[in-house]
Amino acid sequence: MTGKWVFSSCRWLKWREQFFSLVYYYGVDEMKARVKWVEDATFLAESGSGHTLVMDGPPDHGGRNLGVRPMEMLLLGMGGCTAFDVMLILKKSRQSVTDCEVMLSADRADTEPKVFTRIHVHFIVTGQGLKEKQVARAVSLSAEKYCSASIMLGRAGVEISHDYEIHEAAGDE
């Protein structure tokens, strides 16, 4: 097994070098990613920005629970996208945010393809003297204008809802 990983890693690094030289040459308007099967239900995924992660299936589908599931990645990506937008908007509006957490819950279809049918996004924003109007505006702008991931999923028929709560930070945070 170790020899296999060393050999695969060498090929992976060589491919990565070729891949990113092409991305540099052709520009970054087109997003790229690579997913490589490792074994069973385990895959290595690499983003165009050079970050690698492990994806794996559940044990009942041949996986060993070594990484995140692909549909979980989709949900995490949406959460990261909208959190990024909200934080950027709140910083630009000079809100003193000390923490932002996004809790996502999703329902999937009962039959194949088991697509998302509903996603709820709940923001927990903590800061000093946060204005509710600014937090509401940030969440709304992300949902309706900026978050490519949630807008794409919404256009695909997923029912997406958002809400938020605001917590006052302690004076020493």
C-alpha positions as CSV (number, residue, x, y, z in Angstrom):
1,M,0.0,0.0,0.0
2,T,2.8,2.5,0.8
3,G,4.5,1.9,-2.6
4,K,1.2,2.6,-4.3
5,W,0.8,5.9,-2.4
6,V,4.3,7.0,-3.2
7,F,3.9,6.2,-6.9
8,S,0.4,7.8,-7.0
9,S,1.8,10.9,-5.2
10,C,4.6,11.3,-7.7
11,R,2.1,11.1,-10.6
12,W,-0.2,13.4,-8.8
13,L,2.5,16.1,-8.3
14,K,3.6,15.8,-11.9
15,W,0.0,16.2,-13.1
16,R,-0.5,19.1,-10.7
17,E,2.5,21.0,-12.1
18,Q,1.1,20.6,-15.6
19,F,-2.4,21.5,-14.6
20,F,-1.5,24.7,-12.9
21,S,0.9,25.8,-15.6
22,L,-2.1,25.5,-18.0
23,V,-4.3,27.5,-15.6
24,Y,-1.7,30.2,-15.5
25,Y,-1.3,30.2,-19.2
26,Y,-5.0,30.4,-20.0
27,G,-6.1,32.6,-17.1
28,V,-8.4,32.0,-14.2
29,D,-11.8,32.9,-15.6
30,E,-12.5,29.3,-16.1
31,M,-12.6,27.4,-12.8
32,K,-10.7,24.0,-12.8
33,A,-10.7,21.1,-10.4
34,R,-9.4,17.5,-10.5
35,V,-10.8,14.5,-8.7
36,K,-8.7,11.3,-8.7
37,W,-9.9,7.9,-7.6
38,V,-7.6,6.4,-4.9
39,E,-9.4,3.2,-4.0
40,D,-12.8,1.8,-3.1
41,A,-14.9,5.0,-2.6
42,T,-12.0,7.3,-1.7
43,F,-11.1,10.2,-4.0
44,L,-8.5,13.0,-3.8
45,A,-9.9,16.3,-4.9
46,E,-7.7,19.3,-5.9
47,S,-9.0,22.8,-6.5
48,G,-7.6,25.2,-9.1
49,S,-6.1,27.2,-6.3
50,G,-4.0,24.2,-5.2
51,H,-5.9,22.9,-2.2
52,T,-6.3,19.2,-1.8
53,L,-8.9,17.3,0.3
54,V,-10.1,13.7,0.7
55,M,-13.7,12.7,-0.2
56,D,-15.0,9.3,0.7
57,G,-18.3,7.4,0.7
58,P,-20.0,5.8,3.6
59,P,-19.0,2.2,4.7
60,D,-22.3,0.8,3.3
61,H,-21.2,2.0,-0.2
62,G,-17.5,0.8,0.1
63,G,-16.1,3.9,1.8
64,R,-14.1,4.0,5.0
65,N,-15.3,7.4,6.3
66,L,-11.9,9.0,5.5
67,G,-13.3,12.2,4.2
68,V,-16.3,14.4,3.5
69,R,-19.1,13.1,1.3
70,P,-19.5,14.9,-2.1
71,M,-23.0,16.2,-1.3
72,E,-21.7,17.5,2.1
73,M,-19.0,19.3,0.1
74,L,-21.7,21.0,-2.0
75,L,-23.5,22.1,1.2
76,L,-20.2,23.3,2.8
77,G,-19.3,25.2,-0.3
78,M,-22.6,27.0,-0.2
79,G,-22.1,27.8,3.5
80,G,-18.6,29.1,2.9
81,C,-19.7,31.2,-0.1
82,T,-22.6,33.0,1.8
83,A,-20.5,33.4,5.0
84,F,-17.7,35.0,2.9
85,D,-20.2,37.5,1.4
86,V,-21.9,38.3,4.7
87,M,-18.6,39.0,6.4
88,L,-17.3,41.1,3.6
89,I,-20.5,43.2,3.5
90,L,-20.5,43.6,7.3
91,K,-16.8,44.7,7.3
92,K,-17.5,47.2,4.5
93,S,-20.4,48.6,6.6
94,R,-18.0,49.0,9.5
95,Q,-19.8,46.5,11.8
96,S,-17.6,45.2,14.6
97,V,-18.0,41.5,14.1
98,T,-16.1,39.2,16.4
99,D,-17.6,35.9,15.2
100,C,-19.8,34.5,12.4
101,E,-21.1,31.0,12.2
102,V,-23.4,29.6,9.6
103,M,-25.5,26.5,10.4
104,L,-27.0,24.8,7.3
105,S,-29.6,22.1,7.2
106,A,-30.7,20.4,4.1
107,D,-33.3,17.9,2.9
108,R,-32.7,15.6,0.0
109,A,-35.1,13.8,-2.4
110,D,-36.0,10.2,-1.3
111,T,-35.3,8.7,-4.7
112,E,-32.4,8.9,-7.1
113,P,-31.1,11.4,-8.0
114,K,-31.1,12.4,-4.3
115,V,-30.8,16.1,-5.0
116,F,-31.2,18.8,-2.4
117,T,-34.8,19.9,-2.2
118,R,-34.6,22.4,0.7
119,I,-31.7,24.2,2.4
120,H,-32.0,26.4,5.4
121,V,-29.2,28.8,6.3
122,H,-29.0,30.2,9.8
123,F,-26.4,32.9,10.6
124,I,-25.2,33.5,14.2
125,V,-23.4,36.8,14.1
126,T,-21.6,38.1,17.2
127,G,-20.1,41.5,17.6
128,Q,-20.1,44.8,19.5
129,G,-23.0,47.1,18.8
130,L,-24.1,45.3,15.6
131,K,-27.0,47.0,13.8
132,E,-29.8,44.5,13.0
133,K,-30.5,46.4,9.8
134,Q,-26.9,45.9,8.6
135,V,-26.9,42.2,9.4
136,A,-30.3,41.7,7.6
137,R,-29.0,43.6,4.6
138,A,-25.8,41.5,4.4
139,V,-27.8,38.3,4.6
140,S,-30.2,39.5,2.0
141,L,-27.6,40.7,-0.4
142,S,-25.7,37.5,-0.2
143,A,-28.9,35.5,-0.8
144,E,-30.2,37.6,-3.7
145,K,-27.1,39.0,-5.4
146,Y,-23.7,37.7,-4.4
147,C,-23.6,34.1,-3.3
148,S,-23.1,32.2,-6.6
149,A,-23.5,28.8,-4.9
150,S,-26.9,29.5,-3.3
151,I,-28.2,31.4,-6.3
152,M,-27.2,28.5,-8.6
153,L,-28.9,25.9,-6.3
154,G,-32.0,28.1,-6.1
155,R,-32.2,28.3,-9.8
156,A,-32.0,24.6,-9.9
157,G,-35.2,24.3,-7.9
158,V,-33.8,24.0,-4.3
159,E,-36.0,25.9,-1.8
160,I,-33.5,28.1,0.1
161,S,-34.3,30.0,3.3
162,H,-32.2,32.3,5.5
163,D,-32.4,33.7,8.9
164,Y,-30.1,35.1,11.5
165,E,-29.5,35.9,15.2
166,I,-27.3,38.5,16.6
167,H,-25.3,38.1,19.8
168,E,-23.6,40.9,21.7
169,A,-19.9,40.2,22.3
170,A,-18.4,40.5,25.7
171,G,-16.4,43.7,26.2
172,D,-13.0,41.8,26.2
173,E,-13.4,40.0,22.8
